[in-house]
Amino acid sequence: MKILVVCQYYYPEPFRINVLCEKLAARGHEVAVVTGEPNYPEGEIYPGYEGHARADEVINGVRVHRCPIAPRKKGAFRRAVNYY
């Protein structure tokens, strides 16, 4: 089965969706994730992901496509921009 997951956060950020996707891939499903550049919880893009350096990668059998994102940072305005 082909499964598409659209979520704001994915590995290396610590969220349960990571485990779910990896288990589905291990069972033979074709799993693809569309997500933003990792920046949670610090509000800064993780090293190695700046400038959209790794837009497409495979992590533990899961295809991951990263879209540009405004880092979360602090404050209500920055959080709203991040969610937008």
C-alpha positions as CSV (number, residue, x, y, z in Angstrom):
1,M,0.0,0.0,0.0
2,K,1.2,3.5,-0.7
3,I,0.9,5.9,2.2
4,L,1.4,9.7,2.2
5,V,1.9,11.4,5.6
6,V,1.7,15.2,5.6
7,C,2.9,16.6,9.0
8,Q,4.8,19.7,10.2
9,Y,7.4,17.7,12.2
10,Y,9.3,14.6,11.4
11,Y,12.7,13.0,12.3
12,P,15.1,14.2,13.6
13,E,12.4,16.0,15.7
14,P,11.1,13.8,18.5
15,F,7.5,12.9,17.6
16,R,5.5,9.6,17.6
17,I,4.7,9.9,13.8
18,N,8.4,8.8,13.2
19,V,7.8,5.4,14.8
20,L,4.5,4.9,13.0
21,C,5.9,5.6,9.6
22,E,9.0,3.4,10.2
23,K,6.8,0.5,11.3
24,L,4.6,0.8,8.3
25,A,7.6,0.8,6.0
26,A,9.1,-2.2,7.8
27,R,5.8,-4.1,7.0
28,G,6.4,-3.5,3.3
29,H,4.3,-0.4,2.7
30,E,5.6,2.5,0.6
31,V,5.6,5.4,3.0
32,A,6.3,9.0,1.9
33,V,6.3,12.0,4.3
34,V,5.9,15.7,3.3
35,T,7.2,17.9,6.1
36,G,9.0,21.1,7.0
37,E,12.7,21.6,7.7
38,P,13.4,20.4,11.3
39,N,13.4,23.3,13.8
40,Y,11.5,22.0,16.9
41,P,11.9,22.7,19.8
42,E,14.7,25.3,19.6
43,G,13.2,27.3,16.8
44,E,16.3,27.1,14.6
45,I,16.8,25.0,11.5
46,Y,18.9,21.9,12.5
47,P,22.5,21.8,11.3
48,G,22.7,20.2,7.8
49,Y,19.2,21.2,6.8
50,E,19.8,25.0,6.3
51,G,19.1,26.4,2.9
52,H,17.0,23.4,2.0
53,A,20.2,21.4,1.8
54,R,18.4,18.0,2.2
55,A,15.0,18.4,0.5
56,D,14.7,14.7,-0.3
57,E,16.0,11.8,1.7
58,V,15.2,8.3,2.9
59,I,15.2,7.7,6.6
60,N,14.8,4.1,7.8
61,G,12.9,3.2,4.7
62,V,10.6,6.3,4.7
63,R,10.9,8.8,1.8
64,V,11.0,12.3,3.2
65,H,10.4,15.5,1.3
66,R,11.1,18.7,3.2
67,C,9.5,22.0,2.4
68,P,10.9,25.4,3.4
69,I,9.5,26.6,6.7
70,A,9.8,29.7,8.9
71,P,11.4,28.5,12.1
72,R,9.1,28.4,15.2
73,K,11.2,30.6,17.5
74,K,9.4,32.4,20.4
75,G,6.4,34.6,20.5
76,A,2.8,34.3,19.1
77,F,3.6,36.1,15.8
78,R,6.5,33.8,15.0
79,R,4.5,30.8,15.9
80,A,1.6,31.9,13.6
81,V,4.1,32.5,10.7
82,N,5.5,29.0,11.4
83,Y,2.0,27.4,11.2
84,Y,1.1,29.3,8.1
